[in-house]
């Protein structure tokens, strides 16, 4: 490479503004070799992925911005002025990992997009080495898919405008709002059923020796579901400001954790734990992709120590409670997964709250009853002064009668403790 060319790449380190500009210029040139080289160097400038303490865990947001620059430049070059380019999935959420697919929806108000222009646009992305998955649809066809394809509906709700005409994107957002007005409850329950099926097939428990950081119980997919449900069911709480003009199909997703906190009644410690869990899971998945150079999301045993080292768990002076670095790291991973799993359980109860059946309980002791094999608080919300005695009796009777504390009972106990206060 010439001295001038070397200078062109000098500012790429970290994937900053210089990298974005170089990608845009390469895209504008339409030269496949130049586009491919620009993308390869931009990716190398991002590694290694920063840990959960970073402002951009795993560098996932910056990686998404680099793809945005390339997509925007190539979109303009291809002459797709009447086609809106919408990012879906992890790309839409700005959580792009090295092995993630770049999911795109090419959207027209009506009629067919120019096939040659679409092919030229996609060909340069593929030639650059991006794993692009795409669909070309009219707004009407995209909306029709919402009612028959759960995956397409989820991807569309998480969609984000990258390039192209704003009115076409706004038409999709309005039509999606109409879909939710009619089918919100059905969609929410379908997503919960889908999660149940995934847990049965892949991860019946959080504590597995080799966790799957994407599809495992309590990991990325479950966290995304909790955030989506909170945004759909509760919405953005008062006092949280969103931009007047959003690039999201569902603007509330930009304040998803605030929606979760308001919906599920999280205290400050739980909110901080949720933020930490999301950062750790994302940073770990990105770092895993870098280490294995594939899209495999299973955190194999031999990789756990490498991630512990990457994130500084072996740093001198770090308090690990007498544990090995890998043990301290995996303890954090399991804590994050347990938290997400509990929040998904609480979300499920919140969705089912209005369907809570009126049942005849068998009294076991003051403040405690039985329903089949489950033990419950009776009443579910005891007076604050009665909470300590009710909880002690609950545990004692559960042990004596060998009945289980069902998720709803645990949620009732949590609410009772919150209502009773610290004293």
C-alpha positions in Angstrom: 0.0 0.0 0.0 1.3 3.5 -0.9 2.2 6.1 1.7 -0.8 8.1 0.8 -3.1 5.1 1.2 -1.6 4.3 4.5 -2.4 7.9 5.7 -6.0 7.4 4.5 -6.3 4.5 7.1 -4.5 6.2 9.9 -7.6 7.5 11.6 -9.5 4.2 11.6 -8.4 3.1 15.1 -11.5 2.6 17.3 -13.9 2.9 14.4 -14.3 6.7 15.0 -15.4 9.4 12.6 -12.5 8.8 10.3 -13.5 5.2 9.8 -17.1 6.3 9.0 -15.9 8.8 6.4 -13.6 6.3 4.8 -16.5 3.8 4.5 -18.8 6.4 3.0 -16.1 7.4 0.4 -15.4 3.8 -0.5 -19.2 3.2 -0.9 -19.5 6.3 -3.1 -16.7 5.0 -5.4 -18.7 1.9 -6.2 -15.4 0.0 -6.3 -15.9 -3.5 -4.9 -12.3 -4.0 -3.9 -12.1 -0.6 -2.2 -15.4 -1.3 -0.3 -14.2 -4.7 0.8 -10.8 -3.3 2.0 -12.5 -0.4 3.8 -14.9 -2.8 5.7 -12.1 -5.2 6.6 -9.9 -2.5 8.1 -12.9 -0.9 9.9 -13.7 -4.2 11.6 -10.0 -4.8 12.6 -10.0 -1.3 14.1 -12.8 -2.2 16.5 -11.1 -5.2 18.2 -10.8 -6.2 20.9 -14.3 -5.8 22.3 -14.5 -3.6 25.4 -16.0 -5.1 28.6 -19.3 -4.4 30.3 -17.9 -1.2 32.0 -17.4 0.5 28.7 -19.8 3.1 27.4 -20.3 0.8 24.4 -20.1 -2.8 25.7 -18.5 -5.0 23.1 -18.3 -2.1 20.6 -21.7 -3.3 19.3 -23.1 0.2 18.8 -20.0 1.3 17.0 -20.0 -1.8 14.7 -23.6 -1.0 13.9 -22.7 2.6 13.0 -20.0 1.4 10.7 -22.5 -0.8 8.9 -24.8 2.2 8.7 -22.2 4.2 7.0 -21.6 1.5 4.4 -25.3 0.8 3.8 -26.1 4.5 3.5 -23.3 5.1 1.0 -24.1 2.1 -1.1 -27.9 2.9 -0.9 -27.3 6.3 -2.4 -24.9 4.9 -5.0 -27.4 2.3 -6.2 -30.1 5.0 -6.8 -32.7 3.5 -4.4 -34.1 7.0 -3.6 -37.7 5.6 -3.3 -36.7 2.6 -1.2 -36.4 2.8 2.6 -33.6 0.6 4.1 -34.7 -0.6 7.5 -32.3 -2.5 9.9 -33.8 -5.5 11.7 -32.8 -7.8 14.5 -29.6 -7.1 16.3 -28.6 -4.6 13.7 -31.8 -2.8 14.3 -31.2 -2.7 18.0 -27.6 -1.5 17.4 -26.3 -4.7 19.1 -24.4 -6.1 16.2 -21.9 -8.8 17.1 -19.1 -9.9 14.7 -20.9 -13.1 13.7 -24.4 -11.5 13.5 -26.3 -11.4 10.3 -27.0 -7.9 8.9 -30.8 -8.1 8.5 -32.3 -5.6 6.1 -35.8 -4.8 4.9 -35.9 -2.9 1.6 -39.3 -1.1 1.7 -41.3 0.7 -1.0 -44.6 2.5 -0.6 -46.0 0.5 -3.5 -44.9 -1.3 -6.7 -41.7 -3.1 -7.3 -38.2 -1.8 -6.6 -35.8 -1.8 -9.5 -34.4 -5.3 -9.4 -31.1 -4.2 -11.0 -30.6 -1.4 -8.5 -31.4 -3.8 -5.6 -29.0 -6.4 -6.8 -26.2 -3.9 -7.3 -26.7 -2.6 -3.8 -26.8 -6.1 -2.2 -23.9 -7.4 -4.4 -21.5 -4.8 -3.0 -22.5 -5.6 0.6 -22.0 -9.3 -0.1 -18.7 -8.7 -1.9 -17.5 -6.7 1.1 -18.1 -9.8 3.3 -21.2 -8.7 5.2 -23.5 -11.6 6.0 -26.6 -9.8 4.7 -30.0 -11.3 4.9 -32.7 -9.2 3.2 -36.4 -8.9 2.2 -37.8 -6.6 -0.4 -41.4 -5.7 0.3 -44.1 -3.0 -0.1 -45.4 -1.5 3.1 -48.7 -3.4 2.5 -46.8 -6.7 2.2 -44.7 -6.0 5.3 -47.8 -5.3 7.4 -49.5 -8.4 6.1 -46.6 -10.5 7.3 -47.0 -9.2 10.8 -50.2 -11.2 11.4 -48.9 -14.5 10.1 -45.2 -14.6 10.9 -44.1 -14.1 14.6 -40.4 -13.7 13.7 -41.2 -11.1 11.0 -43.4 -9.2 13.4 -40.7 -9.1 16.1 -38.1 -8.0 13.6 -40.3 -5.3 12.3 -41.1 -4.0 15.8 -37.4 -3.7 16.4 -36.7 -2.1 13.1 -34.7 1.1 12.5 -34.5 3.4 9.5 -31.0 3.6 8.1 -31.5 5.2 4.7 -34.2 6.2 2.2 -37.4 8.2 2.3 -38.8 9.0 5.7 -42.5 9.0 4.5 -42.2 5.3 3.5 -40.7 4.4 6.9 -43.4 6.4 8.7 -46.1 4.5 6.8 -44.7 1.3 8.1 -44.5 2.6 11.7 -48.2 3.8 11.5 -49.4 0.5 10.0 -47.5 -1.4 12.7 -49.2 0.7 15.3 -52.5 -0.4 13.8 -51.4 -4.0 14.0 -50.6 -3.6 17.7 -53.9 -1.9 18.5 -55.7 -5.0 17.1 -53.4 -7.8 18.0 -51.1 -6.7 20.9 -52.4 -9.2 23.4 -52.2 -12.1 20.9 -48.7 -11.1 19.9 -47.5 -10.8 23.6 -48.9 -14.2 24.5 -47.4 -15.8 21.3 -44.0 -14.4 22.3 -44.3 -15.9 25.8 -45.3 -19.3 24.3 -42.4 -19.1 21.9 -40.0 -18.5 24.9 -41.5 -21.5 26.7 -40.8 -23.7 23.7 -37.3 -22.5 23.3 -36.6 -23.1 27.0 -37.9 -26.7 26.8 -35.8 -27.4 23.7 -32.5 -25.6 24.6 -32.2 -24.5 28.2 -34.5 -25.8 30.9 -32.3 -24.1 33.6 -30.0 -21.1 33.9 -27.2 -23.0 35.6 -25.6 -25.0 32.7 -22.0 -25.7 32.3 -21.8 -24.3 28.8 -24.4 -21.5 28.5 -25.7 -20.2 25.2 -25.3 -16.4 25.4 -28.1 -15.8 22.8 -30.7 -18.5 23.1 -30.1 -19.9 26.6 -32.4 -19.3 29.5 -31.9 -15.9 30.9 -29.6 -14.7 28.2 -29.8 -12.3 25.2 -33.1 -13.5 23.6 -34.9 -13.5 27.0 -33.6 -10.0 27.8 -34.7 -8.7 24.4 -38.2 -10.2 25.1 -38.5 -8.6 28.5 -37.6 -5.2 27.0 -40.0 -5.6 24.1 -42.9 -6.7 26.3 -42.4 -3.9 28.7 -42.4 -1.4 25.9 -45.6 -2.9 24.4 -47.6 -3.5 27.6 -46.5 -0.6 29.8 -45.0 1.9 27.5 -42.7 4.8 28.2 -43.2 6.1 31.8 -43.9 9.7 32.6 -40.7 11.8 32.9 -38.8 9.9 30.2 -38.3 12.0 27.1 -37.9 10.6 23.7 -36.7 12.4 20.5 -39.5 14.2 18.7 -38.5 12.2 15.5 -37.4 8.6 16.1 -35.7 6.3 13.7 -37.3 3.3 15.4 -40.6 1.6 14.4 -41.3 1.3 18.1 -39.7 4.5 19.6 -40.2 3.3 23.2 -37.4 0.7 22.7 -34.9 3.6 23.1 -36.1 3.7 26.7 -36.7 0.0 27.1 -35.1 -0.4 30.5 -37.1 2.5 31.9 -40.2 0.7 30.7 -39.1 -2.5 32.4 -38.4 -0.7 35.7 -41.8 1.0 35.7 -43.8 -2.1 34.6 -42.2 -4.5 37.0 -41.6 -2.1 39.9 -37.8 -2.4 40.0 -36.0 -0.6 42.8 -32.7 1.2 42.2 -30.6 -1.8 43.0 -32.6 -4.0 40.5 -32.3 -1.3 37.8 -28.6 -1.2 38.2 -28.4 -5.0 38.1 -30.5 -5.0 34.9 -28.2 -2.5 33.3 -25.1 -4.5 34.4 -26.6 -7.8 33.2 -27.4 -6.4 29.7 -23.9 -4.9 29.4 -22.2 -8.1 30.5 -24.3 -10.4 28.2 -23.7 -8.2 25.2 -20.0 -7.7 25.8 -19.5 -11.4 26.4 -21.3 -12.4 23.2 -19.3 -10.0 21.1 -16.0 -11.1 22.7 -17.0 -14.7 22.1 -17.5 -14.1 18.4 -14.1 -12.4 18.2 -12.4 -15.4 19.8 -14.0 -18.2 17.8 -14.5 -16.1 14.6 -17.9 -17.7 14.0 -21.4 -16.9 15.0 -21.4 -19.7 17.7 -22.9 -18.3 20.9 -22.0 -21.3 23.2 -19.5 -20.2 25.9 -17.4 -23.4 25.9 -15.3 -24.2 28.9 -11.9 -23.4 27.3 -13.2 -19.9 26.3 -14.5 -18.9 29.7 -11.1 -18.3 31.2 -10.2 -16.2 28.1 -13.2 -14.0 28.5 -12.4 -13.6 32.2 -8.9 -12.4 31.3 -10.3 -10.1 28.5 -12.6 -8.4 31.0 -10.0 -8.0 33.7 -11.2 -10.5 36.3 -7.6 -11.6 36.8 -6.4 -7.9 37.4 -4.2 -7.4 40.5 -6.2 -6.1 43.4 -9.6 -7.1 42.0 -11.8 -8.6 44.7 -12.8 -12.1 43.7 -13.8 -13.4 47.1 -11.1 -16.0 47.0 -12.2 -17.4 43.7 -10.4 -18.0 40.5 -10.9 -15.3 37.8 -12.9 -17.7 35.7 -15.1 -18.6 38.6 -15.7 -14.9 39.4 -16.6 -14.2 35.8 -19.0 -17.1 35.4 -20.6 -16.2 38.7 -21.5 -12.8 37.1 -22.8 -14.5 34.0 -25.0 -16.8 36.0 -26.2 -13.9 38.2 -27.1 -11.9 35.1 -29.0 -14.9 33.6 -30.8 -15.5 36.9 -31.9 -11.9 37.0 -33.2 -11.9 33.4 -35.0 -15.2 34.0 -36.7 -13.8 37.1 -37.7 -10.6 35.3 -39.2 -12.7 32.4 -41.1 -14.6 35.0 -42.4 -11.4 36.6 -43.3 -10.1 33.1 -45.3 -13.3 32.5 -47.2 -12.8 35.8 -47.8 -9.1 34.9 -49.3 -10.2 31.6 -51.5 -12.8 33.3 -52.5 -10.6 36.2 -56.0 -9.9 35.0 -56.6 -13.6 34.4 -55.8 -14.5 38.0 -58.4 -17.1 38.9 -60.5 -17.0 42.0 -59.8 -20.3 43.7 -60.8 -22.0 47.0 -57.7 -22.3 49.1 -57.1 -24.8 51.9 -56.0 -22.9 55.0 -52.7 -24.1 56.4 -51.8 -21.4 59.0 -52.6 -17.8 59.6 -51.8 -15.9 56.4 -50.9 -19.0 54.3 -53.0 -21.4 52.2 -52.6 -24.3 49.8 -53.8 -24.7 46.2 -53.0 -28.2 45.0 -49.2 -28.7 45.2 -48.6 -24.9 45.6 -48.4 -22.9 48.8 -49.6 -19.3 48.6 -50.0 -16.1 50.7 -53.6 -15.6 51.8 -54.3 -12.8 51.4 -51.8 -12.2 48.6 -51.0 -8.7 49.9 -50.8 -8.9 53.7 -50.8 -5.8 55.8 -47.2 -4.4 56.3 -47.2 -5.3 59.9 -48.1 -8.9 59.1 -45.5 -9.4 56.4 -42.6 -10.8 58.5 -44.8 -13.4 60.2 -46.5 -14.3 57.0 -43.2 -14.9 55.1 -41.8 -17.0 58.0 -45.0 -19.1 58.1 -45.0 -19.4 54.3 -41.5 -21.0 54.3 -42.2 -23.1 57.3 -45.4 -24.5 55.9 -43.8 -25.1 52.5 -41.2 -27.3 54.2 -43.7 -29.1 56.4 -46.2 -29.8 53.6 -43.6 -30.3 50.9 -45.4 -27.9 48.6 -43.7 -25.6 46.2 -43.4 -21.8 46.1 -44.9 -21.0 42.7 -43.6 -18.0 40.7 -46.8 -16.1 41.6 -46.3 -16.7 45.3 -42.7 -15.5 45.0 -43.9 -12.4 43.2 -46.6 -11.8 45.9 -43.9 -12.1 48.6 -41.6 -9.7 46.8 -44.4 -7.1 46.5 -45.3 -7.6 50.2 -41.7 -6.9 51.2 -41.6 -3.8 49.0 -44.9 -2.5 50.4 -43.8 -3.2 54.0 -40.6 -1.1 53.5 -37.1 -1.5 55.0 -38.2 -1.5 58.7 
